[in-house]
Amino acid sequence: MDIKEILNQTDRFAAATGCRITEADSHHAVTVMTVTKNHLNGGNVCQGGALFTLADLAIAALMNNAGQLTFGISNSIMFVASAHEGDTLTAVAVFVADHHKIPSVEVRVTNQAGNLICHITGMGYRKATPLPETLL
């Protein structure tokens, strides 16, 4: 099973929010989500936590793709535009540095028109152990 299939099955929070991985390899990962009324905040736009969850799933797919357990240790998000109900969002994660211990990534979240919604940078800690057997 590849990391895309593994995380689509085991990341229950991301799945519950409608996020799913569509691509993952050693160079990039792509996740998608359609904004529903359940993603909206009090201002009637997509809640920042939903946007971060979409990006975080892409980060996890990219950083764990080699089969070595990696956890996020630092992230920063910059909101550029609002996402609205019905928007289809895509997050694309790429490595800034695929360091053996502390990898870093950039993620761009765009809507169906290709407009940037938010930009995320993330850093992880790559453990010396493989992904747990329960994930394989």
Secondary structure, 3 states (H helix, E strand, C coil): CCHHHHHHHHCHHHHHCCCEEEEECCCEEEEEEECCHHHECCCCCECHHHHHHHHHHHHHHHHCCCCEEEEEEEEEEEECCCCCCCCEEEEEEEEEECCCCCCEEEEEEECCCCCEEEEEEEEEEEEEEECCHHHC
